[in-house]
């Protein structure tokens, strides 16, 4: 009697994601390290005067010199999503009692929709990732590194026992980065837990992120 054909088990998507948890406005990776994400405004450098440009450059150099840790700068480009704006125009058109204004609103709505669709207007988002690793890679022996690979959840549980301590150090780094970037005229916003979930959902679902709407952030809760 021949053995039944069995297909090899494919690893789940969750096993391919290097994120273990997102909580208290921080991302916990499977190796126990932490990440905070800052959203940073842009500045039109070309429109600045020569003195202003020089001041920005000097301020940025000074900011880099104050850092005693690494940073990752991410520029995210996505097609501009105007669905909410178009929906508001549809609602405004329905509420118009004046027929002429209603038709003008509808035509304006069509114009904006066609403009964004044909021109493929992109929206850029500037992010600064602030890391904190409670472990020193140089001090780890081969056995410790192997445990992280084979038993990643065990490492995370160990990190959770000291999570408050690690989070305090991460917050210190966030404050340094935010203060330095603010000094050169940039606006800084640290992404909270709900917005981090949305960000990583879009990163891991680049095509579905624009076509499929996520639940409202106030209804999306994690522990």
Secondary structure as the mmCIF struct_conf table of DSSP 4:
data_model
#
loop_
_struct_conf.conf_type_id
_struct_conf.id
_struct_conf.beg_label_comp_id
_struct_conf.beg_label_asym_id
_struct_conf.beg_label_seq_id
_struct_conf.end_label_comp_id
_struct_conf.end_label_asym_id
_struct_conf.end_label_seq_id
HELX_LH_PP_P HELX_LH_PP_P1 UNK A 2 UNK A 5
HELX_LH_PP_P HELX_LH_PP_P2 UNK A 7 UNK A 12
HELX_RH_AL_P HELX_RH_AL_P1 UNK A 13 UNK A 16
STRN STRN1 UNK A 19 UNK A 23
TURN_TY1_P TURN_TY1_P1 UNK A 24 UNK A 25
STRN STRN2 UNK A 26 UNK A 29
TURN_TY1_P TURN_TY1_P2 UNK A 30 UNK A 31
BEND BEND1 UNK A 32 UNK A 32
STRN STRN3 UNK A 34 UNK A 40
HELX_RH_3T_P HELX_RH_3T_P1 UNK A 45 UNK A 47
BEND BEND2 UNK A 48 UNK A 48
HELX_RH_AL_P HELX_RH_AL_P2 UNK A 50 UNK A 66
BEND BEND3 UNK A 68 UNK A 69
STRN STRN4 UNK A 71 UNK A 79
HELX_RH_AL_P HELX_RH_AL_P3 UNK A 83 UNK A 95
BEND BEND4 UNK A 98 UNK A 98
HELX_RH_AL_P HELX_RH_AL_P4 UNK A 99 UNK A 119
TURN_TY1_P TURN_TY1_P3 UNK A 120 UNK A 120
STRN STRN5 UNK A 122 UNK A 132
BEND BEND5 UNK A 134 UNK A 135
HELX_RH_3T_P HELX_RH_3T_P2 UNK A 137 UNK A 139
HELX_RH_AL_P HELX_RH_AL_P5 UNK A 142 UNK A 150
HELX_RH_AL_P HELX_RH_AL_P6 UNK A 152 UNK A 161
TURN_TY1_P TURN_TY1_P4 UNK A 162 UNK A 162
HELX_RH_AL_P HELX_RH_AL_P7 UNK A 163 UNK A 182
TURN_TY1_P TURN_TY1_P5 UNK A 183 UNK A 185
STRN STRN6 UNK A 188 UNK A 190
HELX_RH_AL_P HELX_RH_AL_P8 UNK A 193 UNK A 204
TURN_TY1_P TURN_TY1_P6 UNK A 206 UNK A 207
HELX_RH_AL_P HELX_RH_AL_P9 UNK A 208 UNK A 211
BEND BEND6 UNK A 212 UNK A 212
HELX_LH_PP_P HELX_LH_PP_P3 UNK A 213 UNK A 216
HELX_RH_3T_P HELX_RH_3T_P3 UNK A 217 UNK A 219
#
